Amino acid sequence: MADNLFNTVYNPDVLSCLANLSNDEVFTPPNIVNQMLDMLPQELFHNPDTTFLDPACKTGVFLREIAKRLIDGLEPQMPDLQERIDHIFHKQLYAIAITELTSLLSRRGVYCSKYPQSEFSVTKFDDAEGNIRFRKIQHKWKDGKCKYCGATQSEYDRNDMLETYAYELIHTSNPEEIFGMKFDVIISNPPYQLSDGGNGKSAKPIYQLFVETGKKLKPRYMSMIIPSRWFSGGKGLDIFRREMLSDRRIRKLVDYENFKDVFPGVDLAGGACYFLWDRDNEGVCEVTNFSKDLPSVSKRYLDEFDTFIRQNLALEIVHKVHNKETSFLSERVSSRKPFGLPTNYEPKSSGIPCWFIQKIGLKYASKSDVDNSRGYLDKWKLLVPKAPIAGQTDFTKPVGFYYDGNTRIAKPGECCTESWIVAGAFETEEEVIAFKSYIFTKIVRFLLLQTVVSQDVTKKNYGFVPDLGKYEGAYSDKMLCAKWGITEEEWQYIDSRISEIGGDTDGN
């Protein structure tokens, strides 16, 4: 009875447990793997000739779950279980492990033995690898960077005792030669980033390299789970974003705003997504977005706007606003370093009054260091922080961008460091105060949210916020709802997404 109780009440999947551990290499929960496999045409699992590749294998969970489906799907054609297993593992399932340790873990999870030529393996191979290979690859250095992945030589030029993190798929000019065969399906959870040797925890994304290389292999289908930050581009992702958004072969996209909804033990700003790429069938993409476990589905082209709008109801709201306006604040808001002064600029004892980071406040900058080529210095300016939501990664919760405590009205003659951007510059104090009331409305901050996938809010994030041209009086959400035709249902959605600011605008 005790054994029966244990099996029925508590029967954990070891790979689910591993997926809940915080780790630089994020392990994939089996339930997510199966959701990805559900997107594929299920007849693939009834065909003994279908081939699958995981090019960034960590635990073998993708191969394991594919094997389960093939074992069931091929039973009518191959009634003998051992014959079926031998065929599947020898002829259909392949992987490239990302480290030596994960190669052993993957073989243990797939073959039930980390050495598949042993007597304990469910299928016998002639070598210790089976179809899960690992080669210790070296980076190819050029001018201090790897020519394939961009890793810094100072960080990753290591001795043979340490992992190089030079992943085989993306460290060759001829990836098709790795196995010397074509694959019907490429499916994976690739590594996300590598330290680039910058300040603090600076890192460069590399997951896009796996997606790009996967396309070059021309499988019939490809599915990968990756961070959602590519929706708005950024470091190393601008070209990738444009290509992904315009690729009509991406037929399904599933997006989670909160990374922890996919990987419970890991937190990463911007959430996570997985997609289905169908080589031979272009068309409209079916977009499913999850917020608080509630799915919403729509069919649309991903490149309707430069930045992918995640929520379907949000897209409807953006459409309404865009149908009524033609000018947007991305043309008014300054770029980074509005006065040419970096964040770490040292305050001077005298000179031009300058706003530094909030804990320093108003000090001075040397006149010779201040760049006034944009003509901001002699105007009234609304300064907003470059990273107003630092530390917030779960955008399913109400998000607050701007409030009195983290914005500044800079007078004529005052400048700022890179910690701030100039949201708007005006001739009079009345105009900047009116503009501030506009920026503080929930609707404006909601429109900002549609482009935000990290803690930074920069010039390009204002692409959906109309520029009203002339600003006067005080603005409210009620006024803007009437101006843009926002319904009560849409307003309730906006109100649930954006936090209060404490008095300047109350949403009434």
C-alpha positions as CSV (number, residue, x, y, z in Angstrom):
1,M,0.0,0.0,0.0
2,A,2.9,2.4,0.8
3,D,4.4,1.8,-2.6
4,N,1.1,2.4,-4.3
5,L,0.5,5.6,-2.3
6,F,4.0,6.9,-3.2
7,N,3.5,6.2,-6.9
8,T,0.1,7.8,-7.1
9,V,0.6,10.8,-4.8
10,Y,4.2,11.7,-5.4
11,N,5.8,10.8,-8.6
12,P,8.2,13.6,-9.6
13,D,9.9,13.9,-12.9
14,V,13.6,14.5,-12.2
15,L,13.8,16.8,-15.2
16,S,11.0,19.0,-13.8
17,C,13.0,19.3,-10.6
18,L,16.2,20.2,-12.5
19,A,14.2,22.8,-14.5
20,N,13.3,24.5,-11.2
21,L,16.9,25.1,-10.3
22,S,18.4,28.5,-11.0
23,N,21.3,28.0,-13.3
24,D,23.2,29.8,-16.0
25,E,22.1,27.1,-18.5
26,V,18.3,27.0,-18.1
27,F,16.8,23.5,-18.2
28,T,13.5,23.0,-19.9
29,P,10.5,21.6,-18.0
30,P,8.9,18.6,-19.7
31,N,5.5,20.2,-19.8
32,I,6.9,23.1,-21.9
33,V,8.7,20.6,-24.1
34,N,5.4,18.8,-24.8
35,Q,3.6,22.1,-25.5
36,M,6.3,22.8,-28.1
37,L,5.9,19.3,-29.6
38,D,2.1,19.7,-29.7
39,M,2.6,22.6,-32.3
40,L,4.2,20.1,-34.7
41,P,2.1,18.1,-37.2
42,Q,1.5,15.0,-35.2
43,E,1.9,12.7,-38.2
44,L,5.6,13.3,-37.8
45,F,5.5,10.9,-34.8
46,H,4.0,8.1,-36.9
47,N,6.7,8.3,-39.6
48,P,9.7,6.0,-39.1
49,D,11.8,8.3,-41.4
50,T,11.3,11.6,-39.5
51,T,14.5,12.8,-38.0
52,F,14.9,15.2,-35.0
53,L,17.8,17.3,-33.8
54,D,18.4,19.1,-30.5
55,P,21.5,21.2,-31.2
56,A,21.8,22.5,-27.6
57,C,21.1,19.5,-25.5
58,K,21.2,19.9,-21.7
59,T,19.2,17.1,-20.0
60,G,17.9,15.2,-23.1
61,V,14.3,16.1,-22.2
62,F,13.4,17.0,-25.9
63,L,14.7,13.7,-27.2
64,R,13.1,11.8,-24.3
65,E,9.6,13.3,-24.9
66,I,9.9,12.8,-28.7
67,A,10.9,9.2,-28.1
68,K,7.7,8.6,-26.0
69,R,5.6,9.9,-28.9
70,L,7.5,7.8,-31.5
71,I,7.3,4.7,-29.4
72,D,3.5,5.0,-29.4
73,G,3.2,6.3,-33.0
74,L,5.3,3.6,-34.6
75,E,3.8,0.7,-32.8
76,P,1.4,-0.4,-35.6
77,Q,4.4,-0.5,-38.0
78,M,6.9,-2.0,-35.6
79,P,5.0,-4.2,-33.0
80,D,8.2,-5.4,-31.4
81,L,9.1,-2.9,-28.7
82,Q,12.9,-3.4,-28.7
83,E,13.0,-3.2,-32.5
84,R,11.0,0.0,-32.3
85,I,13.3,1.5,-29.6
86,D,16.5,0.6,-31.5
87,H,15.1,2.2,-34.7
88,I,14.1,5.4,-32.9
89,F,17.3,6.0,-31.0
90,H,19.6,5.0,-33.8
91,K,17.8,6.4,-36.8
92,Q,15.6,9.3,-35.7
93,L,16.9,11.1,-32.6
94,Y,20.1,13.2,-32.6
95,A,21.6,15.9,-30.3
96,I,24.6,18.1,-29.7
97,A,25.3,18.5,-26.0
98,I,26.4,22.0,-24.8
99,T,29.0,20.6,-22.2
100,E,30.6,17.3,-21.4
101,L,28.5,17.2,-18.2
102,T,25.2,17.7,-20.0
103,S,26.2,15.1,-22.6
104,L,26.4,12.5,-19.7
105,L,23.2,13.8,-18.2
106,S,21.4,13.7,-21.5
107,R,22.5,10.1,-22.4
108,R,21.4,9.0,-18.9
109,G,18.0,10.6,-19.5
110,V,17.5,9.3,-23.0
111,Y,19.3,5.9,-23.1
112,C,19.0,5.2,-19.3
113,S,22.8,5.0,-19.3
114,K,25.4,7.7,-19.7
115,Y,27.4,5.2,-21.7
116,P,25.1,3.8,-24.4
117,Q,27.4,1.0,-25.4
118,S,27.0,-0.5,-21.9
119,E,24.6,-3.3,-20.9
120,F,22.4,-0.9,-19.0
121,S,21.5,1.1,-22.1
122,V,18.0,0.6,-23.4
123,T,19.5,0.4,-26.9
124,K,23.1,-0.6,-27.7
125,F,25.5,1.6,-29.6
126,D,29.1,0.7,-30.6
127,D,30.5,3.8,-28.8
128,A,30.1,5.8,-25.7
129,E,28.3,8.7,-27.4
130,G,25.4,7.2,-29.2
131,N,23.6,10.0,-31.2
132,I,24.3,12.6,-28.4
133,R,27.6,14.0,-29.3
134,F,29.9,16.4,-27.6
135,R,33.1,17.9,-29.0
136,K,35.2,20.4,-27.0
137,I,35.3,23.3,-29.4
138,Q,37.7,26.2,-29.2
139,H,36.7,29.8,-30.0
140,K,38.3,31.4,-33.1
141,W,39.8,34.6,-31.9
142,K,40.1,37.7,-34.0
143,D,40.9,41.1,-32.5
144,G,40.0,39.8,-29.0
145,K,36.6,38.4,-30.0
146,C,35.4,35.0,-31.2
147,K,34.5,35.4,-34.9
148,Y,31.6,33.1,-34.5
149,C,29.9,34.0,-31.2
150,G,31.5,37.3,-30.2
151,A,32.8,36.0,-26.9
152,T,35.7,38.0,-25.4
153,Q,39.1,36.4,-25.4
154,S,39.9,37.7,-22.0
155,E,36.9,35.8,-20.6
156,Y,36.9,32.6,-22.5
157,D,40.5,31.8,-23.6
158,R,40.8,29.0,-21.1
159,N,42.9,25.9,-20.4
160,D,41.7,22.5,-21.3
161,M,40.4,21.8,-17.7
162,L,37.6,24.4,-18.1
163,E,34.5,24.6,-20.3
164,T,35.0,27.0,-23.2
165,Y,31.3,27.5,-23.9
166,A,32.1,27.4,-27.6
167,Y,28.9,25.6,-28.8
168,E,29.5,23.4,-31.8
169,L,26.5,24.3,-33.9
170,I,27.4,28.0,-34.0
171,H,31.2,27.6,-34.2
172,T,31.5,26.3,-37.7
173,S,31.0,27.6,-41.2
174,N,29.4,24.3,-42.3
175,P,27.0,23.1,-39.6
176,E,25.4,20.6,-42.0
177,E,28.6,18.6,-41.8
178,I,28.3,17.9,-38.1
179,F,26.1,14.9,-38.6
180,G,26.3,14.9,-42.4
181,M,22.5,14.6,-42.8
182,K,19.3,16.5,-43.1
183,F,16.8,16.9,-40.3
184,D,13.0,17.2,-40.5
185,V,12.7,18.9,-37.1
186,I,15.2,21.0,-35.1
187,I,13.9,21.7,-31.6
188,S,15.8,23.2,-28.6
189,N,16.3,25.5,-25.7
190,P,19.6,27.1,-26.7
191,P,22.0,29.0,-24.3
192,Y,20.9,32.6,-23.9
193,Q,24.0,34.7,-23.4
194,L,27.7,35.0,-22.7
195,S,29.5,37.5,-20.6
196,D,31.1,40.1,-22.9
197,G,33.6,41.4,-20.4
198,G,31.8,44.7,-19.9
199,N,31.0,46.5,-16.6
200,G,29.2,44.5,-13.9
201,K,27.2,41.6,-15.3
202,S,27.3,42.8,-18.9
203,A,26.4,40.0,-21.3
204,K,25.7,39.6,-25.0
205,P,22.8,37.4,-26.3
206,I,23.7,34.3,-28.3
207,Y,20.4,32.5,-28.6
208,Q,19.7,34.3,-31.9
209,L,22.8,32.5,-33.4
210,F,21.2,29.1,-32.8
211,V,18.0,30.3,-34.5
212,E,19.8,31.7,-37.5
213,T,22.0,28.6,-37.9
214,G,19.0,26.4,-37.5
215,K,17.3,28.1,-40.4
216,K,20.5,27.6,-42.5
217,L,20.1,23.8,-42.0
218,K,16.7,24.1,-43.7
219,P,14.7,21.6,-41.6
220,R,11.0,21.2,-42.4
221,Y,10.2,22.5,-39.0
222,M,12.0,24.3,-36.2
223,S,10.9,25.2,-32.7
224,M,13.0,27.0,-30.1
225,I,12.3,28.5,-26.7
226,I,14.2,31.8,-26.2
227,P,13.9,35.0,-24.2
228,S,11.3,37.5,-25.5
229,R,13.7,40.4,-25.4
230,W,14.2,40.2,-29.1
231,F,10.7,41.7,-29.6
232,S,12.3,45.2,-29.2
233,G,15.9,44.4,-30.3
234,G,18.8,45.7,-28.4
235,K,22.4,44.5,-28.1
236,G,23.1,42.2,-31.0
237,L,19.4,41.7,-31.7
238,D,18.3,44.5,-34.1
239,I,18.9,42.6,-37.3
240,F,17.6,39.4,-35.8
241,R,14.4,41.2,-34.7
242,R,13.8,42.5,-38.2
243,E,14.3,39.1,-39.7
244,M,12.1,37.3,-37.3
245,L,9.2,39.8,-37.5
246,S,9.3,39.7,-41.3
247,D,9.6,35.9,-41.6
248,R,6.3,34.6,-42.8
249,R,7.4,31.0,-42.0
250,I,6.9,31.6,-38.3
251,R,3.4,30.2,-38.1
252,K,3.0,30.0,-34.3
253,L,4.4,32.1,-31.5
254,V,3.6,31.5,-27.8
255,D,4.7,34.3,-25.5
256,Y,4.9,34.4,-21.7
257,E,5.3,37.8,-20.1
258,N,6.7,36.4,-16.9
259,F,9.8,34.2,-17.4
260,K,9.0,32.3,-14.2
261,D,5.7,31.0,-15.7
262,V,7.9,28.9,-18.0
263,F,11.0,28.4,-15.8
264,P,9.9,28.6,-12.2
265,G,13.4,28.8,-10.7
266,V,14.8,31.5,-13.0
267,D,14.0,35.2,-13.5
268,L,14.8,37.0,-16.7
269,A,13.5,40.4,-17.7
270,G,11.0,40.4,-20.6
271,G,9.6,36.9,-20.3
272,A,10.1,33.9,-22.7
273,C,8.6,32.6,-25.9
274,Y,8.7,29.7,-28.2
275,F,7.8,29.5,-31.9
276,L,7.1,27.1,-34.8
277,W,8.9,27.8,-38.0
278,D,7.5,26.0,-41.0
279,R,9.8,26.0,-44.0
280,D,7.3,25.2,-46.7
281,N,4.2,27.1,-45.5
282,E,4.3,30.9,-45.3
283,G,1.4,32.8,-43.9
284,V,-0.2,34.6,-41.0
285,C,1.2,33.8,-37.5
286,E,-1.0,32.4,-34.7
287,V,0.0,34.4,-31.6
288,T,-0.8,33.1,-28.2
289,N,0.2,35.3,-25.2
290,F,-0.1,34.2,-21.6
291,S,-0.7,36.6,-18.7
292,K,-1.6,35.2,-15.3
293,D,-2.1,31.8,-17.0
294,L,-4.8,33.2,-19.2
295,P,-4.2,32.5,-22.9
296,S,-5.3,34.9,-25.7
297,V,-5.0,33.9,-29.3
298,S,-5.0,36.0,-32.5
299,K,-3.7,35.6,-36.0
300,R,-1.6,38.5,-37.4
301,Y,1.5,39.4,-39.1
302,L,4.4,40.0,-36.7
303,D,5.9,42.9,-38.6
304,E,2.7,45.1,-38.6
305,F,4.8,47.4,-36.3
306,D,8.5,47.6,-35.8
307,T,8.1,46.2,-32.3
308,F,6.0,43.2,-31.7
309,I,2.9,44.0,-29.5
310,R,2.5,41.2,-27.1
311,Q,-1.2,41.3,-25.9
312,N,-4.0,41.1,-28.4
313,L,-6.2,43.6,-26.6
314,A,-3.3,46.0,-26.4
315,L,-2.9,45.7,-30.1
316,E,-6.5,46.8,-30.6
317,I,-5.9,49.8,-28.4
318,V,-2.7,50.7,-30.3
319,H,-4.7,50.5,-33.5
320,K,-7.3,52.9,-32.2
321,V,-4.6,55.5,-31.2
322,H,-2.7,55.1,-34.5
323,N,-5.8,55.6,-36.5
324,K,-6.3,59.0,-34.9
325,E,-2.7,60.3,-34.7
326,T,0.2,60.8,-37.1
327,S,3.1,62.1,-34.9
328,F,4.8,60.2,-32.1
329,L,7.1,61.0,-29.2
330,S,10.0,58.9,-30.5
331,E,10.8,61.9,-32.6
332,R,10.8,64.3,-29.7
333,V,12.5,62.3,-26.9
334,S,16.3,62.5,-26.7
335,S,18.7,59.7,-27.4
336,R,21.1,58.5,-24.7
337,K,23.6,61.0,-23.3
338,P,21.5,64.1,-24.2
339,F,24.3,66.4,-23.1
340,G,27.2,64.0,-23.9
341,L,27.9,63.2,-20.2
342,P,28.2,59.5,-19.2
343,T,26.6,58.1,-16.1
344,N,29.9,57.9,-14.3
345,Y,30.8,61.6,-15.0
346,E,32.4,63.1,-11.9
347,P,30.6,66.2,-10.4
348,K,32.6,69.4,-10.5
349,S,32.8,72.2,-7.9
350,S,31.4,74.8,-10.3
351,G,30.1,75.2,-13.8
352,I,26.7,74.3,-15.4
353,P,24.1,72.9,-13.0
354,C,23.7,69.2,-13.8
355,W,21.4,66.5,-12.7
356,F,23.2,63.2,-11.8
357,I,21.8,60.0,-10.6
358,Q,19.0,60.4,-8.0
359,K,21.2,59.8,-5.0
360,I,23.6,62.5,-6.1
361,G,21.0,65.0,-7.4
362,L,21.9,68.5,-8.7
363,K,25.6,69.2,-8.9
364,Y,27.8,70.8,-11.6
365,A,29.4,69.8,-14.9
366,S,32.3,71.6,-16.6
367,K,31.0,73.9,-19.4
368,S,33.6,72.4,-21.8
369,D,32.2,68.9,-21.2
370,V,28.6,69.8,-22.0
371,D,27.3,69.1,-25.5
372,N,24.5,71.5,-26.4
373,S,24.2,70.5,-30.1
374,R,20.6,69.5,-29.6
375,G,19.7,72.9,-28.2
376,Y,18.3,71.6,-24.9
377,L,20.3,73.7,-22.5
378,D,18.3,76.9,-22.6
379,K,14.9,75.2,-22.5
380,W,12.6,73.9,-19.8
381,K,13.1,70.1,-19.8
382,L,11.3,67.1,-18.4
383,L,14.0,64.6,-17.4
384,V,13.0,60.9,-17.0
385,P,15.2,58.1,-15.9
386,K,16.8,55.8,-18.5
387,A,15.9,52.8,-16.3
388,P,12.7,53.8,-14.5
389,I,11.6,50.2,-13.7
390,A,15.0,48.8,-12.6
391,G,14.6,45.4,-11.0
392,Q,11.1,44.7,-12.4
393,T,10.9,41.7,-14.7
394,D,7.3,40.5,-14.2
395,F,5.2,42.7,-16.5
396,T,2.1,40.8,-15.6
397,K,2.0,43.0,-12.5
398,P,1.0,46.7,-12.7
399,V,4.0,48.6,-14.0
400,G,4.9,52.1,-13.0
401,F,7.3,54.2,-15.1
402,Y,7.2,57.8,-14.0
403,Y,6.2,59.6,-10.9
404,D,7.4,62.7,-9.0
405,G,10.1,60.8,-7.2
406,N,12.0,59.6,-10.3
407,T,11.4,62.5,-12.7
408,R,12.8,66.1,-12.7
409,I,11.8,69.4,-14.4
410,A,15.1,70.9,-15.3
411,K,15.2,74.7,-15.7
412,P,16.9,76.6,-18.5
413,G,20.6,76.4,-18.0
414,E,20.5,73.0,-16.4
415,C,21.8,69.7,-18.0
416,C,22.0,66.1,-17.0
417,T,24.1,62.9,-17.3
418,E,23.3,59.7,-19.2
419,S,21.3,58.6,-16.2
420,W,18.5,60.7,-17.6
421,I,16.9,61.3,-21.0
422,V,15.1,64.4,-22.1
423,A,11.5,63.4,-22.7
424,G,10.6,66.9,-23.9
425,A,12.1,70.4,-24.1
426,F,10.0,73.5,-24.2
427,E,10.2,77.3,-24.2
428,T,8.0,77.8,-21.1
429,E,7.5,76.3,-17.7
430,E,3.7,76.0,-18.3
431,E,4.4,73.8,-21.4
432,V,6.7,71.4,-19.6
433,I,4.3,71.1,-16.6
434,A,1.4,70.3,-19.1
435,F,3.7,67.8,-20.9
436,K,4.5,66.1,-17.6
437,S,0.8,65.6,-16.8
438,Y,0.5,63.9,-20.2
439,I,3.4,61.6,-19.6
440,F,2.0,60.7,-16.2
441,T,-1.3,59.4,-17.5
442,K,-1.8,55.7,-17.4
443,I,-2.7,55.5,-21.1
444,V,0.6,57.1,-22.1
445,R,2.5,54.8,-19.8
446,F,0.5,51.8,-21.1
447,L,1.5,52.7,-24.7
448,L,5.1,52.7,-23.5
449,L,4.7,49.3,-21.9
450,Q,3.9,47.7,-25.3
451,T,7.6,48.2,-26.3
452,V,9.3,47.5,-23.0
453,V,10.9,44.1,-22.4
454,S,13.7,45.1,-20.0
455,Q,14.3,47.7,-17.3
456,D,15.4,50.4,-19.8
457,V,13.0,52.8,-21.5
458,T,14.7,54.7,-24.3
459,K,13.8,56.9,-27.3
460,K,12.5,54.1,-29.4
461,N,10.1,52.9,-26.7
462,Y,8.0,56.0,-27.4
463,G,7.0,54.9,-30.9
464,F,3.4,54.3,-29.9
465,V,2.9,57.5,-27.8
466,P,1.4,60.3,-29.8
467,D,3.1,63.7,-29.8
468,L,0.3,66.2,-29.4
469,G,2.5,69.0,-30.6
470,K,1.3,71.8,-28.3
471,Y,0.9,71.0,-24.6
472,E,-1.3,73.2,-22.4
473,G,-3.4,72.7,-19.2
474,A,-3.6,69.3,-17.4
475,Y,-4.1,66.0,-19.1
476,S,-6.1,63.1,-17.7
477,D,-6.9,59.6,-18.7
478,K,-10.6,60.5,-19.0
479,M,-9.7,63.2,-21.5
480,L,-7.5,60.8,-23.5
481,C,-10.0,58.0,-23.5
482,A,-12.5,60.3,-25.1
483,K,-9.9,61.7,-27.6
484,W,-8.9,58.2,-28.8
485,G,-12.2,56.3,-28.4
486,I,-11.0,54.0,-25.6
487,T,-13.9,51.8,-24.4
488,E,-14.6,51.1,-20.7
489,E,-13.4,47.5,-21.2
490,E,-10.2,48.7,-22.7
491,W,-9.7,51.3,-20.0
492,Q,-10.2,48.6,-17.3
493,Y,-7.5,46.6,-19.0
494,I,-5.1,49.6,-19.1
495,D,-5.9,50.4,-15.5
496,S,-5.0,46.9,-14.4
497,R,-1.6,47.0,-16.2
498,I,-0.3,50.4,-14.9
499,S,0.3,51.4,-11.3
500,E,-0.8,54.6,-9.7
501,I,1.6,57.5,-9.5
502,G,0.4,59.0,-6.3
503,G,-1.7,62.0,-7.1
504,D,-0.8,63.8,-10.3
505,T,-3.2,61.6,-12.3
506,D,-5.8,59.4,-10.8
507,G,-7.3,57.9,-13.9
508,N,-10.6,59.8,-13.5
